[in-house]
Amino acid sequence: MYAVIKSGGKQHRVQEGETLKVEKLDLETGSVLDFDEVLMVGEGDQVKIGEPFVAGSKVSAEIVSHGRADKVNIIKFRRRKHHLKHMGHRQWFTEIKITGIKFGTATRKKKAEAESED
């Protein structure tokens, strides 16, 4: 089973047990968090796309560590003026491990309602 979640203005395709780096989250290492903004959930041929989010779906994750990414070097120069400026940037990130994907209860309710109507 996989899901597409929204975190830090970006979309991430995740599976259970996977480790990934997202924009820095202000939580302590070892704490558990839930992503409620699930854009899509899929398993095999079945795919549920949210409008904009899949109702009742949730992705659970555990914070593994915080850190800074590799340095991005920036060089600005003015031609023919012998002017050169070096700058750099290191972006903060949070490394998380996906512990579980809960598929929306809305789909299960629809099946239960269909059976009760028959």
C-alpha positions in Angstrom: 0.0 0.0 0.0 1.3 3.5 -0.8 0.0 7.0 -0.3 0.8 10.5 -1.5 1.0 13.0 1.4 1.5 16.8 1.5 4.2 18.2 3.8 6.0 21.5 3.7 4.3 22.5 0.5 5.6 19.4 -1.3 4.1 16.1 -2.2 5.7 12.8 -1.2 4.9 9.2 -2.3 5.4 7.0 0.8 5.1 3.3 1.7 5.1 1.7 5.1 8.6 1.3 6.5 10.1 3.9 4.2 12.4 6.7 5.5 12.4 10.1 3.8 13.5 13.7 4.4 10.8 16.5 4.6 11.0 20.2 5.4 11.9 20.8 9.1 9.1 20.0 11.6 9.2 21.5 15.1 8.9 18.3 16.9 11.3 16.3 19.1 13.2 13.2 17.8 11.3 10.0 18.6 7.9 11.7 18.6 5.0 10.3 16.5 3.0 12.4 14.1 0.0 11.9 11.8 -0.3 13.3 8.3 -4.0 14.1 7.7 -3.4 15.7 4.3 -3.4 12.5 2.2 -3.9 13.3 -1.4 -4.0 9.7 -2.8 -4.0 6.1 -1.5 -3.4 3.1 -3.6 -3.0 -0.6 -3.3 -2.5 -2.8 -6.3 -5.0 -1.8 -9.0 -7.2 0.2 -6.5 -6.5 3.9 -6.3 -8.4 6.5 -4.3 -7.8 10.1 -5.3 -8.9 12.8 -2.8 -10.8 15.9 -3.6 -8.5 17.5 -2.4 -7.8 15.0 0.4 -8.9 11.4 0.9 -11.5 11.5 3.7 -10.6 9.6 6.9 -7.1 8.5 5.6 -4.1 9.0 7.8 -0.4 8.3 7.5 1.5 7.8 10.7 5.2 8.5 11.0 8.0 8.7 13.6 10.7 11.4 13.6 14.1 9.8 13.3 16.4 12.8 13.2 16.9 16.5 12.3 19.7 17.8 10.1 20.9 20.1 7.4 21.2 19.2 3.7 24.4 19.5 1.6 25.5 23.0 0.8 24.2 24.7 -2.3 26.9 27.1 -3.6 25.9 30.3 -5.2 28.2 32.5 -7.2 27.3 36.0 -8.4 29.6 38.1 -10.6 29.6 41.2 -12.7 31.3 40.9 -16.0 34.4 43.0 -16.8 34.4 44.5 -13.2 36.5 41.9 -11.4 33.7 41.5 -8.9 32.8 38.0 -7.6 30.5 37.1 -4.6 30.4 33.6 -3.1 27.4 32.5 -1.0 25.9 29.2 0.2 22.8 27.8 1.7 22.1 24.7 3.8 18.4 23.8 4.2 17.1 22.2 7.5 15.2 18.9 7.1 13.5 16.3 9.3 14.0 12.6 8.6 10.9 10.6 9.2 10.0 6.9 9.1 6.5 5.9 7.9 5.0 3.5 10.5 1.5 3.0 9.0 -1.0 4.0 6.4 -4.7 4.0 7.4 -7.1 3.8 4.4 -10.1 6.1 4.6 -13.2 4.9 6.6 -15.4 6.7 4.1 -14.9 3.9 1.5 -15.7 1.2 4.1 -18.9 3.1 5.1 -20.1 3.2 1.5 -19.7 -0.6 1.3 -21.6 -1.0 4.6 -24.4 1.3 3.5 -24.7 -0.6 0.2 -25.1 -3.9 2.1 -27.7 -2.5 4.5 -29.8 -1.1 1.7 -30.1 -4.5 0.0 
